[in-house]
Amino acid sequence: MKSKETQTAIVTGASSGIGLGITQALLERGWRVVATARTISASKNLKPSDDLVLVDGDISKKETAVKVGDAALKHFGRIDLLVNNAGIFIPKAFTDYTEEDYNLVMDTNVASFFYMTQQVILQMKKQSVGHVVNISAVLADQPSRDVPAVLAVLSKSTMPAVSKALALEYAANNIRFNTVSPGNVNTPMHANDDHTALAKFHPLGRMAEISDVVDAVLYLQTATFVTGENIRVDGGVHAGR
């Protein structure tokens, strides 16, 4: 049996890509994880175990966030880390976006952060320790004229700012907030895209691998004096062109 103090994480958008990579890395390091996505129970890559609970649901809805938080406390008794990874990317010319596009992106990228983070803070305050990592995108603060995606900018540019604000608000409770902002990552989302073109977006000349983003999250978890920070895993995009 593991100690009651074994660390527990919640990862949203965990069924594939970055969220799946983070979940698997945490499990490999002895963490207990509550992983959530709309239909994560059907995942071929994650199977429930003593250390892994899968929760289906739309994380942009408060009731799902409550369900996920309750599952963590019921099964593991604590919440040490939340990775707000759930996100959607719809590149379009600004005037081509529809009301449906707007609602879907803002719900998935912003409301999911809002409701899930509210849930975990209550428990982290009781523990007097906790950490929230928000996954943003370097495109949010380094837009590209070749990739019009204002809804990504609108929704993801909030993450570094809100991490700084919450880092100050909850510093006295020993709860840290940080952001990871990737460039183009080699995930299933880009399976049918031109990887050569995507690689050229970065001065280092390659796409990020999921492991690059995972490494940043793991670093932030162990770096207990780092809070309010935004780590750009972008191959130098933020440095300019």
C-alpha positions as CSV (number, residue, x, y, z in Angstrom):
1,M,0.0,0.0,0.0
2,K,1.2,3.5,-0.8
3,S,1.4,6.1,1.9
4,K,-1.5,8.5,2.3
5,E,1.0,11.2,1.5
6,T,1.7,9.8,-2.0
7,Q,1.2,12.8,-4.3
8,T,-2.0,13.1,-6.4
9,A,-2.5,14.9,-9.6
10,I,-5.4,15.9,-11.8
11,V,-4.8,16.2,-15.5
12,T,-7.4,17.6,-17.9
13,G,-7.5,16.8,-21.6
14,A,-5.7,13.6,-20.7
15,S,-6.9,11.2,-23.4
16,S,-4.2,12.1,-26.0
17,G,-1.2,14.3,-26.8
18,I,0.3,16.4,-24.1
19,G,-2.2,15.4,-21.4
20,L,-1.7,11.7,-22.0
21,G,2.1,12.2,-21.9
22,I,1.9,14.1,-18.6
23,T,-0.4,11.5,-17.1
24,Q,1.9,8.6,-18.1
25,A,5.0,10.4,-16.9
26,L,3.4,11.0,-13.5
27,L,2.3,7.4,-13.1
28,E,5.8,6.2,-14.0
29,R,7.1,8.4,-11.2
30,G,4.8,6.9,-8.6
31,W,2.1,9.5,-8.6
32,R,-1.6,8.8,-8.3
33,V,-3.6,10.5,-11.1
34,V,-7.2,11.5,-11.9
35,A,-7.3,11.9,-15.6
36,T,-10.3,13.5,-17.4
37,A,-11.6,14.1,-20.9
38,R,-14.9,13.8,-22.6
39,T,-14.7,10.0,-23.3
40,I,-11.4,9.1,-21.5
41,S,-12.9,5.8,-20.2
42,A,-12.7,4.5,-23.8
43,S,-9.0,5.3,-24.1
44,K,-6.8,2.6,-25.4
45,N,-3.7,4.1,-23.7
46,L,-5.0,4.5,-20.2
47,K,-6.7,1.8,-18.0
48,P,-8.1,2.4,-14.5
49,S,-5.9,1.0,-11.7
50,D,-5.1,1.6,-8.0
51,D,-3.2,4.7,-9.1
52,L,-5.3,5.9,-11.9
53,V,-9.0,7.1,-12.0
54,L,-10.6,8.1,-15.3
55,V,-13.5,10.6,-15.3
56,D,-15.6,11.2,-18.4
57,G,-17.1,14.6,-18.9
58,D,-17.0,18.1,-20.4
59,I,-14.5,19.9,-18.2
60,S,-15.8,23.3,-19.3
61,K,-18.9,22.5,-17.1
62,K,-18.8,23.1,-13.3
63,E,-20.4,19.8,-12.6
64,T,-17.6,17.9,-14.3
65,A,-15.0,19.8,-12.3
66,V,-16.8,19.0,-9.1
67,K,-17.0,15.3,-10.1
68,V,-13.2,15.2,-10.9
69,G,-12.3,16.9,-7.6
70,D,-14.6,14.6,-5.6
71,A,-13.0,11.6,-7.3
72,A,-9.5,12.7,-6.3
73,L,-10.5,13.1,-2.7
74,K,-12.6,9.9,-2.6
75,H,-9.9,7.7,-4.1
76,F,-6.7,9.4,-2.9
77,G,-7.6,11.9,-0.2
78,R,-5.6,14.8,-1.5
79,I,-4.7,17.0,-4.5
80,D,-1.1,18.1,-5.0
81,L,-1.0,19.1,-8.6
82,L,-3.5,20.3,-11.2
83,V,-2.5,20.4,-14.9
84,N,-5.0,22.5,-16.9
85,N,-4.2,21.0,-20.2
86,A,-7.6,20.8,-21.9
87,G,-7.6,22.9,-25.0
88,I,-8.8,23.3,-28.6
89,F,-7.2,25.1,-31.5
90,I,-9.2,26.5,-34.4
91,P,-7.1,28.6,-36.8
92,K,-9.2,30.9,-39.0
93,A,-9.3,34.4,-40.3
94,F,-10.8,36.6,-37.6
95,T,-14.0,37.4,-39.5
96,D,-14.6,33.8,-40.4
97,Y,-15.0,32.7,-36.7
98,T,-18.6,31.9,-35.8
99,E,-20.5,32.2,-32.6
100,E,-20.2,28.5,-32.2
101,D,-16.4,28.7,-32.6
102,Y,-16.1,31.4,-30.0
103,N,-18.2,29.5,-27.4
104,L,-16.4,26.2,-28.0
105,V,-12.9,27.7,-27.7
106,M,-13.6,29.9,-24.7
107,D,-15.4,27.1,-22.9
108,T,-12.7,24.6,-23.5
109,N,-9.7,26.8,-23.0
110,V,-11.0,29.2,-20.3
111,A,-14.0,27.9,-18.5
112,S,-12.3,24.5,-17.9
113,F,-9.4,26.3,-16.2
114,F,-11.8,28.4,-14.1
115,Y,-14.0,25.7,-12.7
116,M,-11.3,23.1,-12.2
117,T,-8.9,25.5,-10.5
118,Q,-11.6,26.7,-8.1
119,Q,-12.2,23.1,-7.0
120,V,-8.6,22.2,-6.3
121,I,-7.8,25.4,-4.4
122,L,-10.3,24.6,-1.7
123,Q,-8.4,21.3,-1.0
124,M,-4.9,22.7,-1.4
125,K,-5.6,25.4,1.1
126,K,-6.5,22.7,3.7
127,Q,-3.3,20.9,2.9
128,S,-1.3,24.2,2.9
129,V,0.5,23.1,-0.3
130,G,-0.4,22.7,-4.0
131,H,0.6,23.5,-7.5
132,V,-1.4,24.4,-10.6
133,V,0.2,24.3,-14.1
134,N,-1.7,26.0,-16.9
135,I,-0.8,24.9,-20.5
136,S,-0.9,27.9,-22.8
137,A,0.7,28.4,-26.3
138,V,3.5,30.6,-27.4
139,L,1.3,31.8,-30.2
140,A,-0.7,33.7,-27.6
141,D,2.1,36.2,-27.0
142,Q,4.0,35.7,-30.3
143,P,1.4,35.7,-33.0
144,S,2.2,34.8,-36.6
145,R,0.7,36.4,-39.7
146,D,1.1,33.0,-41.3
147,V,-1.2,31.4,-38.7
148,P,-4.3,33.5,-38.0
149,A,-5.8,32.2,-34.8
150,V,-7.2,35.1,-32.8
151,L,-9.3,32.8,-30.6
152,A,-6.2,31.0,-29.5
153,V,-4.6,34.3,-28.6
154,L,-7.8,35.5,-26.9
155,S,-8.2,32.4,-24.8
156,K,-4.6,31.3,-24.1
157,S,-3.0,34.7,-23.5
158,T,-5.0,34.7,-20.2
159,M,-3.1,31.8,-18.8
160,P,0.3,33.5,-18.0
161,A,-1.5,36.5,-16.6
162,V,-3.9,34.6,-14.4
163,S,-1.1,32.4,-13.1
164,K,0.8,35.5,-11.9
165,A,-2.3,36.9,-10.3
166,L,-3.2,33.6,-8.5
167,A,0.5,33.1,-7.5
168,L,0.2,36.3,-5.5
169,E,-3.3,35.7,-4.2
170,Y,-2.4,32.2,-2.8
171,A,1.3,32.6,-1.9
172,A,0.4,32.7,1.8
173,N,-1.3,29.3,1.4
174,N,1.9,27.8,-0.2
175,I,0.0,27.2,-3.5
176,R,2.0,27.8,-6.6
177,F,0.7,28.7,-10.1
178,N,2.8,28.5,-13.3
179,T,2.4,28.3,-17.1
180,V,3.9,26.3,-19.8
181,S,3.7,27.7,-23.3
182,P,4.6,25.3,-26.1
183,G,5.2,26.0,-29.7
184,N,4.1,23.4,-32.3
185,V,4.1,20.0,-30.7
186,N,4.2,16.6,-32.4
187,T,0.9,15.3,-31.3
188,P,-2.1,13.6,-33.0
189,M,-3.6,17.0,-33.6
190,H,-0.9,17.6,-36.2
191,A,-0.9,14.1,-37.6
192,N,-2.0,15.2,-41.1
193,D,-0.2,18.5,-41.1
194,D,3.0,19.5,-42.9
195,H,5.6,18.8,-40.2
196,T,8.4,20.4,-42.2
197,A,6.5,23.7,-42.3
198,L,5.6,23.4,-38.6
199,A,9.2,22.8,-37.8
200,K,10.3,26.0,-39.6
201,F,8.1,28.0,-37.2
202,H,10.8,27.5,-34.6
203,P,14.3,28.9,-34.7
204,L,15.7,25.6,-33.5
205,G,14.2,24.0,-36.7
206,R,12.1,21.2,-35.3
207,M,8.8,20.6,-33.6
208,A,8.6,20.0,-29.9
209,E,8.0,16.5,-28.8
210,I,5.5,15.7,-26.1
211,S,8.4,14.8,-23.8
212,D,9.7,18.4,-24.1
213,V,6.5,19.8,-22.6
214,V,6.4,17.0,-20.0
215,D,9.9,17.9,-18.9
216,A,8.8,21.5,-18.3
217,V,5.9,20.4,-16.1
218,L,8.0,18.0,-14.1
219,Y,10.6,20.7,-13.6
220,L,8.0,23.2,-12.3
221,Q,6.6,20.6,-9.9
222,T,10.0,20.1,-8.3
223,A,11.0,23.7,-8.4
224,T,9.2,24.7,-5.2
225,F,10.5,28.3,-5.2
226,V,9.1,29.0,-8.7
227,T,5.7,30.6,-8.9
228,G,4.0,33.0,-11.3
229,E,6.4,31.8,-14.1
230,N,5.8,31.1,-17.8
231,I,8.1,28.6,-19.4
232,R,8.1,28.8,-23.2
233,V,8.9,25.4,-24.7
234,D,9.0,26.9,-28.2
235,G,12.4,26.3,-29.8
236,G,13.1,30.1,-29.5
237,V,10.0,31.5,-31.1
238,H,9.5,34.0,-28.2
239,A,13.0,35.4,-28.8
240,G,11.9,36.8,-32.2
241,R,12.6,36.2,-35.8
